[in-house]
Amino acid sequence: MSSTPLRKVTVWDAPTRLFHWSLVLLIAAAYLTAEFGLIDWHFRAGYAIIALLLFRLAWGFVGSDTARFSRFLQNPLKAIQHLAHFTRREPDTEIGHNAAGGWMVLVLLALLLIQVGTGLFSNDQVFSEGPLAKYVGSAMSDRLTGLHELNFNLILIAVILHVLAVMAYALVKRHDLVRPMVTGWKRLPESMPAPRMANAGLAVVLFAVAAGIAWFISTLG
């Protein structure tokens, strides 16, 4: 690899990177506002997360190559094979998510969708409730509130595993997974084709629609 000519290749588009880091901040905000009893701000963080998730789901079908589910979700056996060779020191030639990382993304998205979904029906048994709580009755709202609290613990576990995996790749394989998600590029062999990047204008339109849907949901209460 040391004698292989390398070039800068854009592997993560700006919309995907903005989604990633915005989601990190909003998850932290949702946790802190819940811990300190800032329920109004907790709901605002939740609505913002809904907008991000709706955007990411759409972007997973029409976005850049590395953002598309069809490109990074591989056969689960490939993920197992990838992890089986984890200790092997080798150059980082992954253009997007590796076989195992793709499934971690799917798990995190699923957990977050459950979290915001249950949050819409939840209540704090004092003053506040989600915009859809009145449509399911107090008993069901209480059950969904319990699931909302339990699921957040699962999210924390998944986030910790994700961070530990990134650190392990850095320490064991010497793969820097953070910098490409900040800068958008990594150095890859010249022979490797660059992934197709989608139009940023499309991302703006999709996020505007997603934000509009999230706002509409917030008005239902």
mmCIF file of the C-alpha atoms, coordinates in Angstrom:
data_MODEL
# 
_entry.id   MODEL 
# 
loop_
_atom_site.group_PDB 
_atom_site.id 
_atom_site.type_symbol 
_atom_site.label_atom_id 
_atom_site.label_alt_id 
_atom_site.label_comp_id 
_atom_site.label_asym_id 
_atom_site.label_entity_id 
_atom_site.label_seq_id 
_atom_site.pdbx_PDB_ins_code 
_atom_site.Cartn_x 
_atom_site.Cartn_y 
_atom_site.Cartn_z 
_atom_site.occupancy 
_atom_site.B_iso_or_equiv 
_atom_site.pdbx_formal_charge 
_atom_site.auth_seq_id 
_atom_site.auth_comp_id 
_atom_site.auth_asym_id 
_atom_site.auth_atom_id 
_atom_site.pdbx_PDB_model_num 
ATOM 1   C CA . MET A 1 1   ? 0.000   0.000   0.000  1.00 0.00 ? 1   MET A CA 1 
ATOM 2   C CA . SER A 1 2   ? 2.924   2.316   0.699  1.00 0.00 ? 2   SER A CA 1 
ATOM 3   C CA . SER A 1 3   ? 3.899   2.180   -3.004 1.00 0.00 ? 3   SER A CA 1 
ATOM 4   C CA . THR A 1 4   ? 0.323   2.478   -4.244 1.00 0.00 ? 4   THR A CA 1 
ATOM 5   C CA . PRO A 1 5   ? -0.497  5.966   -5.583 1.00 0.00 ? 5   PRO A CA 1 
ATOM 6   C CA . LEU A 1 6   ? -3.177  7.626   -3.472 1.00 0.00 ? 6   LEU A CA 1 
ATOM 7   C CA . ARG A 1 7   ? -5.553  10.496  -4.128 1.00 0.00 ? 7   ARG A CA 1 
ATOM 8   C CA . LYS A 1 8   ? -8.112  12.463  -2.157 1.00 0.00 ? 8   LYS A CA 1 
ATOM 9   C CA . VAL A 1 9   ? -11.584 11.035  -2.677 1.00 0.00 ? 9   VAL A CA 1 
ATOM 10  C CA . THR A 1 10  ? -14.803 12.563  -1.367 1.00 0.00 ? 10  THR A CA 1 
ATOM 11  C CA . VAL A 1 11  ? -16.597 9.736   0.433  1.00 0.00 ? 11  VAL A CA 1 
ATOM 12  C CA . TRP A 1 12  ? -19.152 11.604  2.583  1.00 0.00 ? 12  TRP A CA 1 
ATOM 13  C CA . ASP A 1 13  ? -21.272 14.435  1.236  1.00 0.00 ? 13  ASP A CA 1 
ATOM 14  C CA . ALA A 1 14  ? -22.027 17.541  3.293  1.00 0.00 ? 14  ALA A CA 1 
ATOM 15  C CA . PRO A 1 15  ? -25.692 16.615  3.985  1.00 0.00 ? 15  PRO A CA 1 
ATOM 16  C CA . THR A 1 16  ? -24.688 13.245  5.445  1.00 0.00 ? 16  THR A CA 1 
ATOM 17  C CA . ARG A 1 17  ? -21.985 14.819  7.598  1.00 0.00 ? 17  ARG A CA 1 
ATOM 18  C CA . LEU A 1 18  ? -24.323 17.571  8.817  1.00 0.00 ? 18  LEU A CA 1 
ATOM 19  C CA . PHE A 1 19  ? -26.939 14.940  9.647  1.00 0.00 ? 19  PHE A CA 1 
ATOM 20  C CA . HIS A 1 20  ? -24.423 12.899  11.627 1.00 0.00 ? 20  HIS A CA 1 
ATOM 21  C CA . TRP A 1 21  ? -23.042 15.696  13.799 1.00 0.00 ? 21  TRP A CA 1 
ATOM 22  C CA . SER A 1 22  ? -26.402 17.432  14.233 1.00 0.00 ? 22  SER A CA 1 
ATOM 23  C CA . LEU A 1 23  ? -27.843 14.152  15.456 1.00 0.00 ? 23  LEU A CA 1 
ATOM 24  C CA . VAL A 1 24  ? -24.999 13.770  17.961 1.00 0.00 ? 24  VAL A CA 1 
ATOM 25  C CA . LEU A 1 25  ? -25.739 17.233  19.387 1.00 0.00 ? 25  LEU A CA 1 
ATOM 26  C CA . LEU A 1 26  ? -29.500 16.709  19.460 1.00 0.00 ? 26  LEU A CA 1 
ATOM 27  C CA . ILE A 1 27  ? -29.275 13.341  21.215 1.00 0.00 ? 27  ILE A CA 1 
ATOM 28  C CA . ALA A 1 28  ? -27.110 14.991  23.864 1.00 0.00 ? 28  ALA A CA 1 
ATOM 29  C CA . ALA A 1 29  ? -29.599 17.870  24.092 1.00 0.00 ? 29  ALA A CA 1 
ATOM 30  C CA . ALA A 1 30  ? -32.544 15.491  24.434 1.00 0.00 ? 30  ALA A CA 1 
ATOM 31  C CA . TYR A 1 31  ? -30.786 13.615  27.241 1.00 0.00 ? 31  TYR A CA 1 
ATOM 32  C CA . LEU A 1 32  ? -29.772 16.750  29.165 1.00 0.00 ? 32  LEU A CA 1 
ATOM 33  C CA . THR A 1 33  ? -33.141 18.475  28.835 1.00 0.00 ? 33  THR A CA 1 
ATOM 34  C CA . ALA A 1 34  ? -34.876 15.332  30.134 1.00 0.00 ? 34  ALA A CA 1 
ATOM 35  C CA . GLU A 1 35  ? -32.445 15.033  33.042 1.00 0.00 ? 35  GLU A CA 1 
ATOM 36  C CA . PHE A 1 36  ? -32.939 18.667  34.059 1.00 0.00 ? 36  PHE A CA 1 
ATOM 37  C CA . GLY A 1 37  ? -36.702 18.652  33.558 1.00 0.00 ? 37  GLY A CA 1 
ATOM 38  C CA . LEU A 1 38  ? -36.681 21.087  30.631 1.00 0.00 ? 38  LEU A CA 1 
ATOM 39  C CA . ILE A 1 39  ? -39.593 19.313  28.984 1.00 0.00 ? 39  ILE A CA 1 
ATOM 40  C CA . ASP A 1 40  ? -40.464 22.000  26.442 1.00 0.00 ? 40  ASP A CA 1 
ATOM 41  C CA . TRP A 1 41  ? -36.898 21.993  25.172 1.00 0.00 ? 41  TRP A CA 1 
ATOM 42  C CA . HIS A 1 42  ? -36.861 18.194  25.302 1.00 0.00 ? 42  HIS A CA 1 
ATOM 43  C CA . PHE A 1 43  ? -39.819 18.131  22.908 1.00 0.00 ? 43  PHE A CA 1 
ATOM 44  C CA . ARG A 1 44  ? -38.130 20.687  20.648 1.00 0.00 ? 44  ARG A CA 1 
ATOM 45  C CA . ALA A 1 45  ? -35.052 18.485  20.471 1.00 0.00 ? 45  ALA A CA 1 
ATOM 46  C CA . GLY A 1 46  ? -37.321 15.547  19.675 1.00 0.00 ? 46  GLY A CA 1 
ATOM 47  C CA . TYR A 1 47  ? -39.041 17.364  16.820 1.00 0.00 ? 47  TYR A CA 1 
ATOM 48  C CA . ALA A 1 48  ? -35.660 18.349  15.403 1.00 0.00 ? 48  ALA A CA 1 
ATOM 49  C CA . ILE A 1 49  ? -34.573 14.698  15.572 1.00 0.00 ? 49  ILE A CA 1 
ATOM 50  C CA . ILE A 1 50  ? -37.761 13.701  13.735 1.00 0.00 ? 50  ILE A CA 1 
ATOM 51  C CA . ALA A 1 51  ? -36.888 16.130  10.950 1.00 0.00 ? 51  ALA A CA 1 
ATOM 52  C CA . LEU A 1 52  ? -33.360 14.723  10.733 1.00 0.00 ? 52  LEU A CA 1 
ATOM 53  C CA . LEU A 1 53  ? -34.564 11.120  10.668 1.00 0.00 ? 53  LEU A CA 1 
ATOM 54  C CA . LEU A 1 54  ? -37.167 11.785  7.977  1.00 0.00 ? 54  LEU A CA 1 
ATOM 55  C CA . PHE A 1 55  ? -34.484 13.479  5.908  1.00 0.00 ? 55  PHE A CA 1 
ATOM 56  C CA . ARG A 1 56  ? -32.025 10.613  6.429  1.00 0.00 ? 56  ARG A CA 1 
ATOM 57  C CA . LEU A 1 57  ? -34.591 8.012   5.419  1.00 0.00 ? 57  LEU A CA 1 
ATOM 58  C CA . ALA A 1 58  ? -35.255 9.865   2.169  1.00 0.00 ? 58  ALA A CA 1 
ATOM 59  C CA . TRP A 1 59  ? -31.546 10.509  1.610  1.00 0.00 ? 59  TRP A CA 1 
ATOM 60  C CA . GLY A 1 60  ? -30.947 6.799   2.048  1.00 0.00 ? 60  GLY A CA 1 
ATOM 61  C CA . PHE A 1 61  ? -32.858 6.203   -1.179 1.00 0.00 ? 61  PHE A CA 1 
ATOM 62  C CA . VAL A 1 62  ? -32.022 9.216   -3.374 1.00 0.00 ? 62  VAL A CA 1 
ATOM 63  C CA . GLY A 1 63  ? -28.808 10.593  -1.865 1.00 0.00 ? 63  GLY A CA 1 
ATOM 64  C CA . SER A 1 64  ? -25.147 10.026  -2.643 1.00 0.00 ? 64  SER A CA 1 
ATOM 65  C CA . ASP A 1 65  ? -23.828 6.516   -3.174 1.00 0.00 ? 65  ASP A CA 1 
ATOM 66  C CA . THR A 1 66  ? -22.323 6.201   0.299  1.00 0.00 ? 66  THR A CA 1 
ATOM 67  C CA . ALA A 1 67  ? -25.564 7.398   1.914  1.00 0.00 ? 67  ALA A CA 1 
ATOM 68  C CA . ARG A 1 68  ? -27.839 4.913   0.141  1.00 0.00 ? 68  ARG A CA 1 
ATOM 69  C CA . PHE A 1 69  ? -29.078 1.897   2.095  1.00 0.00 ? 69  PHE A CA 1 
ATOM 70  C CA . SER A 1 70  ? -28.780 -0.259  -1.005 1.00 0.00 ? 70  SER A CA 1 
ATOM 71  C CA . ARG A 1 71  ? -25.036 0.467   -1.150 1.00 0.00 ? 71  ARG A CA 1 
ATOM 72  C CA . PHE A 1 72  ? -23.977 -0.077  2.450  1.00 0.00 ? 72  PHE A CA 1 
ATOM 73  C CA . LEU A 1 73  ? -26.398 -2.745  3.737  1.00 0.00 ? 73  LEU A CA 1 
ATOM 74  C CA . GLN A 1 74  ? -24.738 -6.028  2.837  1.00 0.00 ? 74  GLN A CA 1 
ATOM 75  C CA . ASN A 1 75  ? -25.430 -9.655  3.610  1.00 0.00 ? 75  ASN A CA 1 
ATOM 76  C CA . PRO A 1 76  ? -25.160 -10.153 7.404  1.00 0.00 ? 76  PRO A CA 1 
ATOM 77  C CA . LEU A 1 77  ? -22.647 -12.943 6.736  1.00 0.00 ? 77  LEU A CA 1 
ATOM 78  C CA . LYS A 1 78  ? -20.310 -10.366 5.237  1.00 0.00 ? 78  LYS A CA 1 
ATOM 79  C CA . ALA A 1 79  ? -20.568 -8.343  8.426  1.00 0.00 ? 79  ALA A CA 1 
ATOM 80  C CA . ILE A 1 80  ? -19.614 -11.422 10.460 1.00 0.00 ? 80  ILE A CA 1 
ATOM 81  C CA . GLN A 1 81  ? -16.712 -12.167 8.111  1.00 0.00 ? 81  GLN A CA 1 
ATOM 82  C CA . HIS A 1 82  ? -15.547 -8.570  8.398  1.00 0.00 ? 82  HIS A CA 1 
ATOM 83  C CA . LEU A 1 83  ? -15.532 -8.731  12.193 1.00 0.00 ? 83  LEU A CA 1 
ATOM 84  C CA . ALA A 1 84  ? -13.765 -12.117 12.116 1.00 0.00 ? 84  ALA A CA 1 
ATOM 85  C CA . HIS A 1 85  ? -10.759 -10.428 10.501 1.00 0.00 ? 85  HIS A CA 1 
ATOM 86  C CA . PHE A 1 86  ? -10.919 -7.345  12.699 1.00 0.00 ? 86  PHE A CA 1 
ATOM 87  C CA . THR A 1 87  ? -7.451  -7.802  14.206 1.00 0.00 ? 87  THR A CA 1 
ATOM 88  C CA . ARG A 1 88  ? -5.836  -7.966  10.777 1.00 0.00 ? 88  ARG A CA 1 
ATOM 89  C CA . ARG A 1 89  ? -3.799  -4.804  10.119 1.00 0.00 ? 89  ARG A CA 1 
ATOM 90  C CA . GLU A 1 90  ? -4.627  -3.640  6.600  1.00 0.00 ? 90  GLU A CA 1 
ATOM 91  C CA . PRO A 1 91  ? -5.065  -0.366  4.689  1.00 0.00 ? 91  PRO A CA 1 
ATOM 92  C CA . ASP A 1 92  ? -8.430  1.387   4.906  1.00 0.00 ? 92  ASP A CA 1 
ATOM 93  C CA . THR A 1 93  ? -9.938  1.084   1.435  1.00 0.00 ? 93  THR A CA 1 
ATOM 94  C CA . GLU A 1 94  ? -13.599 1.313   2.448  1.00 0.00 ? 94  GLU A CA 1 
ATOM 95  C CA . ILE A 1 95  ? -15.361 3.999   0.434  1.00 0.00 ? 95  ILE A CA 1 
ATOM 96  C CA . GLY A 1 96  ? -18.311 4.268   2.818  1.00 0.00 ? 96  GLY A CA 1 
ATOM 97  C CA . HIS A 1 97  ? -19.558 2.136   5.706  1.00 0.00 ? 97  HIS A CA 1 
ATOM 98  C CA . ASN A 1 98  ? -17.951 -1.267  6.048  1.00 0.00 ? 98  ASN A CA 1 
ATOM 99  C CA . ALA A 1 99  ? -20.147 -4.383  6.184  1.00 0.00 ? 99  ALA A CA 1 
ATOM 100 C CA . ALA A 1 100 ? -20.522 -4.268  9.974  1.00 0.00 ? 100 ALA A CA 1 
ATOM 101 C CA . GLY A 1 101 ? -20.833 -0.487  10.218 1.00 0.00 ? 101 GLY A CA 1 
ATOM 102 C CA . GLY A 1 102 ? -23.754 -0.463  7.813  1.00 0.00 ? 102 GLY A CA 1 
ATOM 103 C CA . TRP A 1 103 ? -25.802 -2.646  10.130 1.00 0.00 ? 103 TRP A CA 1 
ATOM 104 C CA . MET A 1 104 ? -24.870 -0.520  13.125 1.00 0.00 ? 104 MET A CA 1 
ATOM 105 C CA . VAL A 1 105 ? -26.270 2.498   11.264 1.00 0.00 ? 105 VAL A CA 1 
ATOM 106 C CA . LEU A 1 106 ? -29.517 0.624   10.639 1.00 0.00 ? 106 LEU A CA 1 
ATOM 107 C CA . VAL A 1 107 ? -29.806 -0.373  14.312 1.00 0.00 ? 107 VAL A CA 1 
ATOM 108 C CA . LEU A 1 108 ? -29.233 3.197   15.481 1.00 0.00 ? 108 LEU A CA 1 
ATOM 109 C CA . LEU A 1 109 ? -31.796 4.581   13.038 1.00 0.00 ? 109 LEU A CA 1 
ATOM 110 C CA . ALA A 1 110 ? -34.348 1.966   14.120 1.00 0.00 ? 110 ALA A CA 1 
ATOM 111 C CA . LEU A 1 111 ? -33.817 2.745   17.818 1.00 0.00 ? 111 LEU A CA 1 
ATOM 112 C CA . LEU A 1 112 ? -34.119 6.479   17.180 1.00 0.00 ? 112 LEU A CA 1 
ATOM 113 C CA . LEU A 1 113 ? -37.330 6.003   15.196 1.00 0.00 ? 113 LEU A CA 1 
ATOM 114 C CA . ILE A 1 114 ? -38.773 4.007   18.091 1.00 0.00 ? 114 ILE A CA 1 
ATOM 115 C CA . GLN A 1 115 ? -37.639 6.737   20.476 1.00 0.00 ? 115 GLN A CA 1 
ATOM 116 C CA . VAL A 1 116 ? -39.269 9.643   18.673 1.00 0.00 ? 116 VAL A CA 1 
ATOM 117 C CA . GLY A 1 117 ? -42.322 7.544   17.859 1.00 0.00 ? 117 GLY A CA 1 
ATOM 118 C CA . THR A 1 118 ? -42.988 6.639   21.497 1.00 0.00 ? 118 THR A CA 1 
ATOM 119 C CA . GLY A 1 119 ? -42.131 10.186  22.546 1.00 0.00 ? 119 GLY A CA 1 
ATOM 120 C CA . LEU A 1 120 ? -45.032 11.530  20.521 1.00 0.00 ? 120 LEU A CA 1 
ATOM 121 C CA . PHE A 1 121 ? -47.410 9.492   22.705 1.00 0.00 ? 121 PHE A CA 1 
ATOM 122 C CA . SER A 1 122 ? -45.606 9.925   26.037 1.00 0.00 ? 122 SER A CA 1 
ATOM 123 C CA . ASN A 1 123 ? -46.376 12.042  29.106 1.00 0.00 ? 123 ASN A CA 1 
ATOM 124 C CA . ASP A 1 124 ? -44.567 13.189  32.240 1.00 0.00 ? 124 ASP A CA 1 
ATOM 125 C CA . GLN A 1 125 ? -47.620 12.460  34.431 1.00 0.00 ? 125 GLN A CA 1 
ATOM 126 C CA . VAL A 1 126 ? -47.629 16.096  35.567 1.00 0.00 ? 126 VAL A CA 1 
ATOM 127 C CA . PHE A 1 127 ? -48.000 18.863  32.997 1.00 0.00 ? 127 PHE A CA 1 
ATOM 128 C CA . SER A 1 128 ? -46.739 17.769  29.587 1.00 0.00 ? 128 SER A CA 1 
ATOM 129 C CA . GLU A 1 129 ? -47.591 15.129  27.040 1.00 0.00 ? 129 GLU A CA 1 
ATOM 130 C CA . GLY A 1 130 ? -46.704 14.332  23.468 1.00 0.00 ? 130 GLY A CA 1 
ATOM 131 C CA . PRO A 1 131 ? -48.862 15.728  20.666 1.00 0.00 ? 131 PRO A CA 1 
ATOM 132 C CA . LEU A 1 132 ? -50.424 12.321  19.968 1.00 0.00 ? 132 LEU A CA 1 
ATOM 133 C CA . ALA A 1 133 ? -50.921 11.161  23.569 1.00 0.00 ? 133 ALA A CA 1 
ATOM 134 C CA . LYS A 1 134 ? -54.565 12.241  23.617 1.00 0.00 ? 134 LYS A CA 1 
ATOM 135 C CA . TYR A 1 135 ? -55.350 9.859   20.772 1.00 0.00 ? 135 TYR A CA 1 
ATOM 136 C CA . VAL A 1 136 ? -54.375 6.678   22.662 1.00 0.00 ? 136 VAL A CA 1 
ATOM 137 C CA . GLY A 1 137 ? -55.633 7.233   26.224 1.00 0.00 ? 137 GLY A CA 1 
ATOM 138 C CA . SER A 1 138 ? -53.710 7.565   29.465 1.00 0.00 ? 138 SER A CA 1 
ATOM 139 C CA . ALA A 1 139 ? -53.023 3.842   30.011 1.00 0.00 ? 139 ALA A CA 1 
ATOM 140 C CA . MET A 1 140 ? -51.446 3.342   26.601 1.00 0.00 ? 140 MET A CA 1 
ATOM 141 C CA . SER A 1 141 ? -49.619 6.661   26.933 1.00 0.00 ? 141 SER A CA 1 
ATOM 142 C CA . ASP A 1 142 ? -48.105 5.464   30.221 1.00 0.00 ? 142 ASP A CA 1 
ATOM 143 C CA . ARG A 1 143 ? -46.948 2.206   28.616 1.00 0.00 ? 143 ARG A CA 1 
ATOM 144 C CA . LEU A 1 144 ? -45.385 4.041   25.698 1.00 0.00 ? 144 LEU A CA 1 
ATOM 145 C CA . THR A 1 145 ? -43.710 6.435   28.141 1.00 0.00 ? 145 THR A CA 1 
ATOM 146 C CA . GLY A 1 146 ? -42.113 3.441   29.857 1.00 0.00 ? 146 GLY A CA 1 
ATOM 147 C CA . LEU A 1 147 ? -40.947 2.104   26.494 1.00 0.00 ? 147 LEU A CA 1 
ATOM 148 C CA . HIS A 1 148 ? -39.616 5.575   25.652 1.00 0.00 ? 148 HIS A CA 1 
ATOM 149 C CA . GLU A 1 149 ? -37.464 5.544   28.789 1.00 0.00 ? 149 GLU A CA 1 
ATOM 150 C CA . LEU A 1 150 ? -36.287 1.961   28.274 1.00 0.00 ? 150 LEU A CA 1 
ATOM 151 C CA . ASN A 1 151 ? -35.454 2.492   24.627 1.00 0.00 ? 151 ASN A CA 1 
ATOM 152 C CA . PHE A 1 152 ? -33.253 5.473   25.437 1.00 0.00 ? 152 PHE A CA 1 
ATOM 153 C CA . ASN A 1 153 ? -31.082 3.163   27.537 1.00 0.00 ? 153 ASN A CA 1 
ATOM 154 C CA . LEU A 1 154 ? -30.739 0.944   24.460 1.00 0.00 ? 154 LEU A CA 1 
ATOM 155 C CA . ILE A 1 155 ? -29.739 4.008   22.436 1.00 0.00 ? 155 ILE A CA 1 
ATOM 156 C CA . LEU A 1 156 ? -27.061 4.861   25.001 1.00 0.00 ? 156 LEU A CA 1 
ATOM 157 C CA . ILE A 1 157 ? -25.716 1.304   24.793 1.00 0.00 ? 157 ILE A CA 1 
ATOM 158 C CA . ALA A 1 158 ? -25.663 1.453   20.987 1.00 0.00 ? 158 ALA A CA 1 
ATOM 159 C CA . VAL A 1 159 ? -23.924 4.848   21.027 1.00 0.00 ? 159 VAL A CA 1 
ATOM 160 C CA . ILE A 1 160 ? -21.284 3.585   23.472 1.00 0.00 ? 160 ILE A CA 1 
ATOM 161 C CA . LEU A 1 161 ? -20.683 0.521   21.282 1.00 0.00 ? 161 LEU A CA 1 
ATOM 162 C CA . HIS A 1 162 ? -20.400 2.777   18.244 1.00 0.00 ? 162 HIS A CA 1 
ATOM 163 C CA . VAL A 1 163 ? -17.818 5.008   19.929 1.00 0.00 ? 163 VAL A CA 1 
ATOM 164 C CA . LEU A 1 164 ? -15.862 1.998   21.197 1.00 0.00 ? 164 LEU A CA 1 
ATOM 165 C CA . ALA A 1 165 ? -15.858 0.522   17.690 1.00 0.00 ? 165 ALA A CA 1 
ATOM 166 C CA . VAL A 1 166 ? -14.473 3.763   16.229 1.00 0.00 ? 166 VAL A CA 1 
ATOM 167 C CA . MET A 1 167 ? -11.749 3.777   18.892 1.00 0.00 ? 167 MET A CA 1 
ATOM 168 C CA . ALA A 1 168 ? -10.970 0.102   18.251 1.00 0.00 ? 168 ALA A CA 1 
ATOM 169 C CA . TYR A 1 169 ? -10.561 0.721   14.531 1.00 0.00 ? 169 TYR A CA 1 
ATOM 170 C CA . ALA A 1 170 ? -8.135  3.533   15.333 1.00 0.00 ? 170 ALA A CA 1 
ATOM 171 C CA . LEU A 1 171 ? -6.086  1.493   17.828 1.00 0.00 ? 171 LEU A CA 1 
ATOM 172 C CA . VAL A 1 172 ? -6.138  -1.946  16.209 1.00 0.00 ? 172 VAL A CA 1 
ATOM 173 C CA . LYS A 1 173 ? -6.391  -1.306  12.478 1.00 0.00 ? 173 LYS A CA 1 
ATOM 174 C CA . ARG A 1 174 ? -5.068  2.289   12.421 1.00 0.00 ? 174 ARG A CA 1 
ATOM 175 C CA . HIS A 1 175 ? -8.181  3.404   10.535 1.00 0.00 ? 175 HIS A CA 1 
ATOM 176 C CA . ASP A 1 176 ? -9.278  6.980   11.212 1.00 0.00 ? 176 ASP A CA 1 
ATOM 177 C CA . LEU A 1 177 ? -13.069 6.921   10.831 1.00 0.00 ? 177 LEU A CA 1 
ATOM 178 C CA . VAL A 1 178 ? -13.670 10.325  12.395 1.00 0.00 ? 178 VAL A CA 1 
ATOM 179 C CA . ARG A 1 179 ? -11.715 12.614  10.086 1.00 0.00 ? 179 ARG A CA 1 
ATOM 180 C CA . PRO A 1 180 ? -13.560 11.567  6.899  1.00 0.00 ? 180 PRO A CA 1 
ATOM 181 C CA . MET A 1 181 ? -16.882 12.264  8.646  1.00 0.00 ? 181 MET A CA 1 
ATOM 182 C CA . VAL A 1 182 ? -15.570 15.767  9.424  1.00 0.00 ? 182 VAL A CA 1 
ATOM 183 C CA . THR A 1 183 ? -13.754 16.641  6.202  1.00 0.00 ? 183 THR A CA 1 
ATOM 184 C CA . GLY A 1 184 ? -15.710 14.414  3.815  1.00 0.00 ? 184 GLY A CA 1 
ATOM 185 C CA . TRP A 1 185 ? -12.647 12.873  2.169  1.00 0.00 ? 185 TRP A CA 1 
ATOM 186 C CA . LYS A 1 186 ? -10.042 10.170  2.634  1.00 0.00 ? 186 LYS A CA 1 
ATOM 187 C CA . ARG A 1 187 ? -7.002  9.024   0.682  1.00 0.00 ? 187 ARG A CA 1 
ATOM 188 C CA . LEU A 1 188 ? -7.708  5.974   -1.456 1.00 0.00 ? 188 LEU A CA 1 
ATOM 189 C CA . PRO A 1 189 ? -5.848  4.153   -4.243 1.00 0.00 ? 189 PRO A CA 1 
ATOM 190 C CA . GLU A 1 190 ? -6.087  5.961   -7.558 1.00 0.00 ? 190 GLU A CA 1 
ATOM 191 C CA . SER A 1 191 ? -7.599  2.859   -9.132 1.00 0.00 ? 191 SER A CA 1 
ATOM 192 C CA . MET A 1 192 ? -10.686 3.039   -6.909 1.00 0.00 ? 192 MET A CA 1 
ATOM 193 C CA . PRO A 1 193 ? -13.608 4.946   -8.467 1.00 0.00 ? 193 PRO A CA 1 
ATOM 194 C CA . ALA A 1 194 ? -15.039 7.857   -6.509 1.00 0.00 ? 194 ALA A CA 1 
ATOM 195 C CA . PRO A 1 195 ? -18.633 7.468   -5.306 1.00 0.00 ? 195 PRO A CA 1 
ATOM 196 C CA . ARG A 1 196 ? -21.311 9.565   -6.950 1.00 0.00 ? 196 ARG A CA 1 
ATOM 197 C CA . MET A 1 197 ? -22.319 12.605  -4.913 1.00 0.00 ? 197 MET A CA 1 
ATOM 198 C CA . ALA A 1 198 ? -25.948 13.772  -5.056 1.00 0.00 ? 198 ALA A CA 1 
ATOM 199 C CA . ASN A 1 199 ? -26.977 17.380  -5.609 1.00 0.00 ? 199 ASN A CA 1 
ATOM 200 C CA . ALA A 1 200 ? -26.905 19.380  -2.374 1.00 0.00 ? 200 ALA A CA 1 
ATOM 201 C CA . GLY A 1 201 ? -29.968 21.318  -3.550 1.00 0.00 ? 201 GLY A CA 1 
ATOM 202 C CA . LEU A 1 202 ? -31.985 18.104  -3.403 1.00 0.00 ? 202 LEU A CA 1 
ATOM 203 C CA . ALA A 1 203 ? -30.886 17.660  0.219  1.00 0.00 ? 203 ALA A CA 1 
ATOM 204 C CA . VAL A 1 204 ? -32.110 21.159  1.061  1.00 0.00 ? 204 VAL A CA 1 
ATOM 205 C CA . VAL A 1 205 ? -35.522 20.454  -0.455 1.00 0.00 ? 205 VAL A CA 1 
ATOM 206 C CA . LEU A 1 206 ? -35.822 17.099  1.320  1.00 0.00 ? 206 LEU A CA 1 
ATOM 207 C CA . PHE A 1 207 ? -34.875 18.580  4.679  1.00 0.00 ? 207 PHE A CA 1 
ATOM 208 C CA . ALA A 1 208 ? -37.343 21.447  4.218  1.00 0.00 ? 208 ALA A CA 1 
ATOM 209 C CA . VAL A 1 209 ? -40.111 18.902  3.608  1.00 0.00 ? 209 VAL A CA 1 
ATOM 210 C CA . ALA A 1 210 ? -38.967 16.817  6.596  1.00 0.00 ? 210 ALA A CA 1 
ATOM 211 C CA . ALA A 1 211 ? -38.884 19.888  8.838  1.00 0.00 ? 211 ALA A CA 1 
ATOM 212 C CA . GLY A 1 212 ? -42.370 20.842  7.660  1.00 0.00 ? 212 GLY A CA 1 
ATOM 213 C CA . ILE A 1 213 ? -43.692 17.398  8.571  1.00 0.00 ? 213 ILE A CA 1 
ATOM 214 C CA . ALA A 1 214 ? -42.034 17.590  12.001 1.00 0.00 ? 214 ALA A CA 1 
ATOM 215 C CA . TRP A 1 215 ? -43.546 21.031  12.582 1.00 0.00 ? 215 TRP A CA 1 
ATOM 216 C CA . PHE A 1 216 ? -46.993 19.780  11.569 1.00 0.00 ? 216 PHE A CA 1 
ATOM 217 C CA . ILE A 1 217 ? -46.708 16.870  14.005 1.00 0.00 ? 217 ILE A CA 1 
ATOM 218 C CA . SER A 1 218 ? -45.778 19.323  16.784 1.00 0.00 ? 218 SER A CA 1 
ATOM 219 C CA . THR A 1 219 ? -48.993 21.280  16.182 1.00 0.00 ? 219 THR A CA 1 
ATOM 220 C CA . LEU A 1 220 ? -51.259 18.259  16.668 1.00 0.00 ? 220 LEU A CA 1 
ATOM 221 C CA . GLY A 1 221 ? -51.085 18.570  20.434 1.00 0.00 ? 221 GLY A CA 1 
# 
